[in-house]
Each structure stands twice: as structure tokens, then as C-alpha cells.
Amino acid sequence: MPKKRPKGRKRERKSIPAGKAYIQATFNNTIVTLTDPEGNVIAWGSSGTAGFKGSRKSTPYAAQLAARDAVRKAMEHGLRQVEVYIKGPGSGREAAIRSLQSSGLY
């Protein structure tokens, strides 16, 4: 009978109170990445992973949902405060920032 292998360790959740939020808004997509102060990724979301395809990915609403999804994942790790860095000319810039603010990050 073969030996049972451990299925892998569960990733431990560190409490990270402060971090950085990077918003990359292109003409086709918006990507939101939340990191710890050293730059290690805690959570990320994009308009594509929020379920949008094609030209709908570039809408402000898609950027809003992408930011909200990323924030929910990061808050499970204890993230409460972020510095926001914005890159790109896309239409989802302001919507992503507003979504970060309204979801409880300072």
C-alpha cells in the first residue's frame, strides 16, 4: 500500500497592518496589486479575473470590482492601511481608487 503524502501545508496568514496598493490602468484592463511594505504581493485582482472579457474589461465598473476583490483578499491578512501608486492612462484609475477608499482601507 502506498504511503500517504501530505497534501501541502496551509499558507499561514501574517498580520500585515500597512502596505502598498499599485493600480495599473491600461486602455484594455485594470490590475490592482496589494503588497506588504517590502513589496511582497499579498493579493491582486484584475478586470479579467473579476469576470469581464473583451472591451468590458476597460470600464470603470470592472476596475471597481477588481479593486474590491483584491481588498477583500488582503483584509483577510489584516491589511488596513495602504499607500496608493498609480500607473497608466486607463479609464479605471479613479474608479479603482474610490473602491479602495470605500472598502475600508485608509
N, CA, C and O atoms as a GROMACS GRO file, in nm:
protein
  424
    1MET      N    1   0.084  -0.118   0.000
    1MET     CA    2   0.000   0.000   0.000
    1MET      C    3   0.089   0.125   0.000
    1MET      O    4   0.180   0.136   0.082
    2PRO      N    5   0.064   0.220  -0.092
    2PRO     CA    6   0.150   0.339  -0.099
    2PRO      C    7   0.133   0.428   0.024
    2PRO      O    8   0.027   0.434   0.088
    3LYS      N    9   0.243   0.496   0.055
    3LYS     CA   10   0.239   0.588   0.170
    3LYS      C   11   0.154   0.710   0.137
    3LYS      O   12   0.148   0.755   0.022
    4LYS      N   13   0.088   0.761   0.239
    4LYS     CA   14   0.010   0.883   0.218
    4LYS      C   15   0.103   1.003   0.224
    4LYS      O   16   0.184   1.017   0.316
    5ARG      N   17   0.090   1.087   0.127
    5ARG     CA   18   0.170   1.208   0.124
    5ARG      C   19   0.091   1.323   0.185
    5ARG      O   20  -0.031   1.330   0.171
    6PRO      N   21   0.161   1.411   0.252
    6PRO     CA   22   0.090   1.531   0.299
    6PRO      C   23   0.048   1.614   0.178
    6PRO      O   24   0.124   1.628   0.083
    7LYS      N   25  -0.071   1.668   0.182
    7LYS     CA   26  -0.124   1.740   0.067
    7LYS      C   27  -0.066   1.880   0.052
    7LYS      O   28  -0.104   1.952  -0.040
    8GLY      N   29   0.022   1.918   0.139
    8GLY     CA   30   0.080   2.051   0.132
    8GLY      C   31   0.037   2.130   0.254
    8GLY      O   32  -0.072   2.112   0.307
    9ARG      N   33   0.124   2.217   0.295
    9ARG     CA   34   0.093   2.295   0.414
    9ARG      C   35   0.001   2.409   0.379
    9ARG      O   36   0.008   2.466   0.270
   10LYS      N   37  -0.085   2.442   0.473
   10LYS     CA   38  -0.168   2.561   0.453
   10LYS      C   39  -0.079   2.682   0.472
   10LYS      O   40   0.007   2.686   0.560
   11ARG      N   41  -0.101   2.780   0.390
   11ARG     CA   42  -0.022   2.900   0.399
   11ARG      C   43  -0.064   2.978   0.523
   11ARG      O   44  -0.182   3.004   0.544
   12GLU      N   45   0.034   3.014   0.604
   12GLU     CA   46  -0.005   3.087   0.724
   12GLU      C   47  -0.030   3.234   0.690
   12GLU      O   48   0.036   3.293   0.605
   13ARG      N   49  -0.127   3.289   0.758
   13ARG     CA   50  -0.166   3.427   0.730
   13ARG      C   51  -0.096   3.518   0.829
   13ARG      O   52  -0.115   3.507   0.950
   14LYS      N   53  -0.016   3.607   0.776
   14LYS     CA   54   0.053   3.702   0.860
   14LYS      C   55  -0.036   3.825   0.877
   14LYS      O   56  -0.111   3.862   0.787
   15SER      N   57  -0.025   3.885   0.991
   15SER     CA   58  -0.100   4.009   1.012
   15SER      C   59  -0.015   4.124   0.960
   15SER      O   60   0.090   4.156   1.016
   16ILE      N   61  -0.062   4.185   0.852
   16ILE     CA   62   0.011   4.294   0.788
   16ILE      C   63  -0.077   4.418   0.794
   16ILE      O   64  -0.168   4.432   0.712
   17PRO      N   65  -0.053   4.510   0.889
   17PRO     CA   66  -0.144   4.625   0.904
   17PRO      C   67  -0.130   4.731   0.795
   17PRO      O   68  -0.228   4.797   0.762
   18ALA      N   69  -0.010   4.748   0.739
   18ALA     CA   70   0.010   4.853   0.639
   18ALA      C   71   0.078   4.793   0.516
   18ALA      O   72   0.148   4.692   0.524
   19GLY      N   73   0.055   4.857   0.401
   19GLY     CA   74   0.115   4.807   0.278
   19GLY      C   75   0.105   4.909   0.167
   19GLY      O   76   0.088   5.028   0.191
   20LYS      N   77   0.117   4.860   0.045
   20LYS     CA   78   0.112   4.945  -0.073
   20LYS      C   79   0.010   4.890  -0.171
   20LYS      O   80  -0.007   4.769  -0.182
   21ALA      N   81  -0.057   4.979  -0.242
   21ALA     CA   82  -0.154   4.940  -0.345
   21ALA      C   83  -0.105   4.997  -0.478
   21ALA      O   84  -0.085   5.117  -0.491
   22TYR      N   85  -0.088   4.910  -0.574
   22TYR     CA   86  -0.046   4.950  -0.708
   22TYR      C   87  -0.163   4.933  -0.802
   22TYR      O   88  -0.221   4.824  -0.811
   23ILE      N   89  -0.199   5.040  -0.873
   23ILE     CA   90  -0.308   5.034  -0.970
   23ILE      C   91  -0.247   5.059  -1.107
   23ILE      O   92  -0.193   5.166  -1.134
   24GLN      N   93  -0.256   4.959  -1.193
   24GLN     CA   94  -0.207   4.973  -1.330
   24GLN      C   95  -0.328   4.977  -1.422
   24GLN      O   96  -0.394   4.875  -1.443
   25ALA      N   97  -0.356   5.094  -1.475
   25ALA     CA   98  -0.475   5.113  -1.558
   25ALA      C   99  -0.432   5.134  -1.703
   25ALA      O  100  -0.384   5.241  -1.740
   26THR      N  101  -0.449   5.031  -1.785
   26THR     CA  102  -0.420   5.043  -1.927
   26THR      C  103  -0.550   5.070  -2.002
   26THR      O  104  -0.656   5.078  -1.941
   27PHE      N  105  -0.540   5.084  -2.131
   27PHE     CA  106  -0.661   5.107  -2.211
   27PHE      C  107  -0.747   4.981  -2.221
   27PHE      O  108  -0.865   4.990  -2.252
   28ASN      N  109  -0.687   4.864  -2.194
   28ASN     CA  110  -0.761   4.739  -2.209
   28ASN      C  111  -0.797   4.669  -2.079
   28ASN      O  112  -0.885   4.584  -2.078
   29ASN      N  113  -0.732   4.703  -1.969
   29ASN     CA  114  -0.751   4.628  -1.844
   29ASN      C  115  -0.706   4.715  -1.727
   29ASN      O  116  -0.634   4.813  -1.746
   30THR      N  117  -0.748   4.679  -1.607
   30THR     CA  118  -0.701   4.744  -1.486
   30THR      C  119  -0.657   4.635  -1.388
   30THR      O  120  -0.733   4.543  -1.360
   31ILE      N  121  -0.535   4.647  -1.337
   31ILE     CA  122  -0.481   4.548  -1.245
   31ILE      C  123  -0.450   4.617  -1.112
   31ILE      O  124  -0.382   4.720  -1.110
   32VAL      N  125  -0.501   4.562  -1.003
   32VAL     CA  126  -0.479   4.616  -0.869
   32VAL      C  127  -0.397   4.513  -0.791
   32VAL      O  128  -0.439   4.398  -0.778
   33THR      N  129  -0.282   4.554  -0.739
   33THR     CA  130  -0.195   4.466  -0.662
   33THR      C  131  -0.173   4.526  -0.525
   33THR      O  132  -0.136   4.643  -0.514
   34LEU      N  133  -0.194   4.447  -0.420
   34LEU     CA  134  -0.172   4.492  -0.283
   34LEU      C  135  -0.053   4.416  -0.226
   34LEU      O  136  -0.048   4.293  -0.230
   35THR      N  137   0.045   4.492  -0.173
   35THR     CA  138   0.168   4.431  -0.124
   35THR      C  139   0.195   4.473   0.020
   35THR      O  140   0.132   4.565   0.072
   36ASP      N  141   0.289   4.402   0.084
   36ASP     CA  142   0.336   4.446   0.215
   36ASP      C  143   0.438   4.558   0.192
   36ASP      O  144   0.471   4.587   0.076
   37PRO      N  145   0.490   4.622   0.297
   37PRO     CA  146   0.583   4.734   0.276
   37PRO      C  147   0.710   4.697   0.199
   37PRO      O  148   0.771   4.784   0.136
   38GLU      N  149   0.750   4.570   0.202
   38GLU     CA  150   0.870   4.528   0.128
   38GLU      C  151   0.842   4.502  -0.019
   38GLU      O  152   0.936   4.491  -0.098
   39GLY      N  153   0.716   4.492  -0.057
   39GLY     CA  154   0.680   4.469  -0.196
   39GLY      C  155   0.637   4.327  -0.227
   39GLY      O  156   0.615   4.295  -0.344
   40ASN      N  157   0.624   4.241  -0.126
   40ASN     CA  158   0.576   4.105  -0.149
   40ASN      C  159   0.424   4.108  -0.167
   40ASN      O  160   0.353   4.167  -0.086
   41VAL      N  161   0.376   4.044  -0.271
   41VAL     CA  162   0.234   4.050  -0.306
   41VAL      C  163   0.150   3.976  -0.202
   41VAL      O  164   0.177   3.861  -0.168
   42ILE      N  165   0.047   4.045  -0.154
   42ILE     CA  166  -0.050   3.985  -0.061
   42ILE      C  167  -0.171   3.938  -0.140
   42ILE      O  168  -0.216   3.824  -0.125
   43ALA      N  169  -0.223   4.026  -0.226
   43ALA     CA  170  -0.341   3.993  -0.306
   43ALA      C  171  -0.341   4.079  -0.432
   43ALA      O  172  -0.280   4.185  -0.436
   44TRP      N  173  -0.410   4.030  -0.532
   44TRP     CA  174  -0.422   4.107  -0.656
   44TRP      C  175  -0.556   4.076  -0.721
   44TRP      O  176  -0.619   3.974  -0.693
   45GLY      N  177  -0.596   4.165  -0.808
   45GLY     CA  178  -0.719   4.143  -0.884
   45GLY      C  179  -0.712   4.223  -1.013
   45GLY      O  180  -0.644   4.325  -1.020
   46SER      N  181  -0.782   4.176  -1.113
   46SER     CA  182  -0.787   4.249  -1.239
   46SER      C  183  -0.929   4.242  -1.293
   46SER      O  184  -1.011   4.164  -1.247
   47SER      N  185  -0.955   4.325  -1.392
   47SER     CA  186  -1.088   4.325  -1.452
   47SER      C  187  -1.118   4.190  -1.516
   47SER      O  188  -1.233   4.147  -1.518
   48GLY      N  189  -1.015   4.125  -1.567
   48GLY     CA  190  -1.034   3.994  -1.628
   48GLY      C  191  -1.070   3.887  -1.525
   48GLY      O  192  -1.158   3.805  -1.550
   49THR      N  193  -1.004   3.889  -1.409
   49THR     CA  194  -1.037   3.790  -1.307
   49THR      C  195  -1.170   3.820  -1.239
   49THR      O  196  -1.228   3.733  -1.174
   50ALA      N  197  -1.218   3.943  -1.254
   50ALA     CA  198  -1.350   3.978  -1.199
   50ALA      C  199  -1.462   3.927  -1.289
   50ALA      O  200  -1.580   3.942  -1.256
   51GLY      N  201  -1.426   3.868  -1.403
   51GLY     CA  202  -1.526   3.804  -1.488
   51GLY      C  203  -1.559   3.879  -1.616
   51GLY      O  204  -1.652   3.841  -1.687
   52PHE      N  205  -1.485   3.984  -1.646
   52PHE     CA  206  -1.514   4.062  -1.766
   52PHE      C  207  -1.422   4.017  -1.879
   52PHE      O  208  -1.307   3.980  -1.857
   53LYS      N  209  -1.474   4.022  -2.001
   53LYS     CA  210  -1.396   3.986  -2.119
   53LYS      C  211  -1.405   4.098  -2.221
   53LYS      O  212  -1.500   4.176  -2.223
   54GLY      N  213  -1.305   4.103  -2.306
   54GLY     CA  214  -1.308   4.196  -2.418
   54GLY      C  215  -1.309   4.342  -2.374
   54GLY      O  216  -1.239   4.380  -2.281
   55SER      N  217  -1.389   4.422  -2.443
   55SER     CA  218  -1.388   4.566  -2.418
   55SER      C  219  -1.450   4.602  -2.283
   55SER      O  220  -1.432   4.715  -2.237
   56ARG      N  221  -1.522   4.510  -2.220
   56ARG     CA  222  -1.580   4.541  -2.089
   56ARG      C  223  -1.475   4.547  -1.978
   56ARG      O  224  -1.499   4.603  -1.871
   57LYS      N  225  -1.358   4.488  -2.004
   57LYS     CA  226  -1.251   4.493  -1.904
   57LYS      C  227  -1.201   4.634  -1.882
   57LYS      O  228  -1.151   4.666  -1.774
   58SER      N  229  -1.213   4.719  -1.981
   58SER     CA  230  -1.158   4.854  -1.971
   58SER      C  231  -1.252   4.954  -1.907
   58SER      O  232  -1.221   5.073  -1.903
   59THR      N  233  -1.368   4.910  -1.857
   59THR     CA  234  -1.465   5.002  -1.799
   59THR      C  235  -1.431   5.034  -1.654
   59THR      O  236  -1.366   4.955  -1.586
   60PRO      N  237  -1.475   5.151  -1.606
   60PRO     CA  238  -1.454   5.186  -1.466
   60PRO      C  239  -1.522   5.088  -1.370
   60PRO      O  240  -1.470   5.061  -1.262
   61TYR      N  241  -1.637   5.035  -1.408
   61TYR     CA  242  -1.708   4.940  -1.320
   61TYR      C  243  -1.626   4.813  -1.301
   61TYR      O  244  -1.620   4.759  -1.190
   62ALA      N  245  -1.563   4.765  -1.407
   62ALA     CA  246  -1.478   4.646  -1.396
   62ALA      C  247  -1.359   4.673  -1.305
   62ALA      O  248  -1.319   4.586  -1.227
   63ALA      N  249  -1.302   4.792  -1.314
   63ALA     CA  250  -1.190   4.829  -1.227
   63ALA      C  251  -1.235   4.835  -1.081
   63ALA      O  252  -1.160   4.796  -0.991
   64GLN      N  253  -1.355   4.883  -1.059
   64GLN     CA  254  -1.410   4.890  -0.924
   64GLN      C  255  -1.423   4.751  -0.862
   64GLN      O  256  -1.385   4.730  -0.747
   65LEU      N  257  -1.475   4.656  -0.939
   65LEU     CA  258  -1.490   4.520  -0.889
   65LEU      C  259  -1.355   4.452  -0.867
   65LEU      O  260  -1.337   4.377  -0.772
   66ALA      N  261  -1.260   4.480  -0.956
   66ALA     CA  262  -1.126   4.422  -0.940
   66ALA      C  263  -1.061   4.471  -0.811
   66ALA      O  264  -1.000   4.392  -0.738
   67ALA      N  265  -1.073   4.600  -0.784
   67ALA     CA  266  -1.016   4.655  -0.661
   67ALA      C  267  -1.086   4.598  -0.538
   67ALA      O  268  -1.021   4.566  -0.439
   68ARG      N  269  -1.217   4.585  -0.545
   68ARG     CA  270  -1.293   4.533  -0.431
   68ARG      C  271  -1.253   4.388  -0.400
   68ARG      O  272  -1.238   4.351  -0.284
   69ASP      N  273  -1.236   4.307  -0.504
   69ASP     CA  274  -1.194   4.168  -0.484
   69ASP      C  275  -1.055   4.159  -0.421
   69ASP      O  276  -1.032   4.080  -0.330
   70ALA      N  277  -0.963   4.242  -0.469
   70ALA     CA  278  -0.827   4.241  -0.415
   70ALA      C  279  -0.826   4.285  -0.269
   70ALA      O  280  -0.753   4.228  -0.187
   71VAL      N  281  -0.906   4.386  -0.237
   71VAL     CA  282  -0.911   4.436  -0.099
   71VAL      C  283  -0.968   4.330  -0.005
   71VAL      O  284  -0.920   4.315   0.107
   72ARG      N  285  -1.070   4.259  -0.048
   72ARG     CA  286  -1.128   4.154   0.036
   72ARG      C  287  -1.025   4.047   0.070
   72ARG      O  288  -1.016   4.001   0.184
   73LYS      N  289  -0.946   4.007  -0.031
   73LYS     CA  290  -0.843   3.906  -0.006
   73LYS      C  291  -0.736   3.960   0.089
   73LYS      O  292  -0.690   3.889   0.178
   74ALA      N  293  -0.698   4.087   0.070
   74ALA     CA  294  -0.591   4.145   0.152
   74ALA      C  295  -0.636   4.169   0.296
   74ALA      O  296  -0.556   4.157   0.389
   75MET      N  297  -0.762   4.201   0.315
   75MET     CA  298  -0.811   4.226   0.451
   75MET      C  299  -0.813   4.098   0.534
   75MET      O  300  -0.809   4.105   0.657
   76GLU      N  301  -0.818   3.983   0.469
   76GLU     CA  302  -0.807   3.857   0.542
   76GLU      C  303  -0.668   3.842   0.605
   76GLU      O  304  -0.651   3.770   0.703
   77HIS      N  305  -0.570   3.910   0.548
   77HIS     CA  306  -0.434   3.908   0.601
   77HIS      C  307  -0.412   4.022   0.700
   77HIS      O  308  -0.301   4.037   0.752
   78GLY      N  309  -0.513   4.100   0.728
   78GLY     CA  310  -0.503   4.207   0.826
   78GLY      C  311  -0.465   4.343   0.771
   78GLY      O  312  -0.438   4.435   0.848
   79LEU      N  313  -0.463   4.359   0.640
   79LEU     CA  314  -0.425   4.487   0.580
   79LEU      C  315  -0.532   4.592   0.609
   79LEU      O  316  -0.651   4.568   0.586
   80ARG      N  317  -0.491   4.709   0.658
   80ARG     CA  318  -0.585   4.815   0.691
   80ARG      C  319  -0.548   4.950   0.629
   80ARG      O  320  -0.634   5.035   0.609
   81GLN      N  321  -0.419   4.969   0.599
   81GLN     CA  322  -0.373   5.099   0.552
   81GLN      C  323  -0.279   5.080   0.434
   81GLN      O  324  -0.191   4.993   0.437
   82VAL      N  325  -0.298   5.160   0.328
   82VAL     CA  326  -0.212   5.146   0.210
   82VAL      C  327  -0.169   5.282   0.157
   82VAL      O  328  -0.237   5.383   0.174
   83GLU      N  329  -0.054   5.281   0.092
   83GLU     CA  330  -0.010   5.393   0.009
   83GLU      C  331  -0.045   5.354  -0.134
   83GLU      O  332  -0.017   5.241  -0.175
   84VAL      N  333  -0.104   5.444  -0.210
   84VAL     CA  334  -0.151   5.410  -0.344
   84VAL      C  335  -0.053   5.464  -0.449
   84VAL      O  336  -0.015   5.581  -0.446
   85TYR      N  337  -0.014   5.377  -0.541
   85TYR     CA  338   0.071   5.413  -0.654
   85TYR      C  339  -0.008   5.384  -0.781
   85TYR      O  340  -0.060   5.274  -0.800
   86ILE      N  341  -0.016   5.485  -0.870
   86ILE     CA  342  -0.099   5.472  -0.989
   86ILE      C  343  -0.010   5.479  -1.113
   86ILE      O  344   0.084   5.558  -1.120
   87LYS      N  345  -0.042   5.393  -1.209
   87LYS     CA  346   0.036   5.385  -1.331
   87LYS      C  347  -0.061   5.371  -1.448
   87LYS      O  348  -0.152   5.289  -1.442
   88GLY      N  349  -0.043   5.449  -1.552
   88GLY     CA  350  -0.120   5.429  -1.673
   88GLY      C  351  -0.236   5.526  -1.693
   88GLY      O  352  -0.281   5.590  -1.598
   89PRO      N  353  -0.283   5.537  -1.817
   89PRO     CA  354  -0.385   5.635  -1.854
   89PRO      C  355  -0.527   5.580  -1.861
   89PRO      O  356  -0.616   5.650  -1.910
   90GLY      N  357  -0.551   5.460  -1.814
   90GLY     CA  358  -0.680   5.393  -1.837
   90GLY      C  359  -0.798   5.456  -1.767
   90GLY      O  360  -0.782   5.539  -1.677
   91SER      N  361  -0.916   5.415  -1.810
   91SER     CA  362  -1.040   5.472  -1.757
   91SER      C  363  -1.074   5.420  -1.618
   91SER      O  364  -1.163   5.473  -1.553
   92GLY      N  365  -1.004   5.317  -1.571
   92GLY     CA  366  -1.036   5.259  -1.442
   92GLY      C  367  -0.960   5.318  -1.325
   92GLY      O  368  -0.975   5.272  -1.212
   93ARG      N  369  -0.878   5.418  -1.351
   93ARG     CA  370  -0.794   5.475  -1.245
   93ARG      C  371  -0.874   5.525  -1.126
   93ARG      O  372  -0.858   5.476  -1.014
   94GLU      N  373  -0.961   5.622  -1.150
   94GLU     CA  374  -1.036   5.685  -1.041
   94GLU      C  375  -1.132   5.587  -0.976
   94GLU      O  376  -1.151   5.590  -0.854
   95ALA      N  377  -1.194   5.502  -1.055
   95ALA     CA  378  -1.288   5.404  -1.000
   95ALA      C  379  -1.218   5.308  -0.905
   95ALA      O  380  -1.274   5.273  -0.801
   96ALA      N  381  -1.098   5.266  -0.939
   96ALA     CA  382  -1.023   5.175  -0.852
   96ALA      C  383  -0.984   5.245  -0.721
   96ALA      O  384  -0.991   5.184  -0.614
   97ILE      N  385  -0.945   5.371  -0.730
   97ILE     CA  386  -0.908   5.446  -0.609
   97ILE      C  387  -1.030   5.463  -0.519
   97ILE      O  388  -1.021   5.442  -0.398
   98ARG      N  389  -1.142   5.500  -0.578
   98ARG     CA  390  -1.265   5.517  -0.499
   98ARG      C  391  -1.306   5.387  -0.433
   98ARG      O  392  -1.352   5.386  -0.319
   99SER      N  393  -1.288   5.277  -0.503
   99SER     CA  394  -1.324   5.147  -0.448
   99SER      C  395  -1.233   5.110  -0.331
   99SER      O  396  -1.279   5.052  -0.233
  100LEU      N  397  -1.105   5.143  -0.340
  100LEU     CA  398  -1.013   5.119  -0.229
  100LEU      C  399  -1.057   5.197  -0.105
  100LEU      O  400  -1.057   5.144   0.006
  101GLN      N  401  -1.094   5.323  -0.126
  101GLN     CA  402  -1.136   5.407  -0.013
  101GLN      C  403  -1.265   5.356   0.049
  101GLN      O  404  -1.278   5.351   0.172
  102SER      N  405  -1.361   5.320  -0.034
  102SER     CA  406  -1.492   5.283   0.019
  102SER      C  407  -1.492   5.146   0.085
  102SER      O  408  -1.582   5.114   0.162
  103SER      N  409  -1.390   5.064   0.057
  103SER     CA  410  -1.388   4.931   0.117
  103SER      C  411  -1.315   4.927   0.250
  103SER      O  412  -1.295   4.819   0.306
  104GLY      N  413  -1.276   5.041   0.302
  104GLY     CA  414  -1.225   5.046   0.438
  104GLY      C  415  -1.074   5.059   0.452
  104GLY      O  416  -1.024   5.058   0.564
  105LEU      N  417  -1.001   5.070   0.343
  105LEU     CA  418  -0.857   5.093   0.353
  105LEU      C  419  -0.832   5.243   0.366
  105LEU      O  420  -0.901   5.324   0.304
  106TYR      N  421  -0.732   5.279   0.446
  106TYR     CA  422  -0.701   5.421   0.466
  106TYR      C  423  -0.573   5.458   0.398
  106TYR      O  424  -0.531   5.573   0.404
   0.00000   0.00000   0.00000
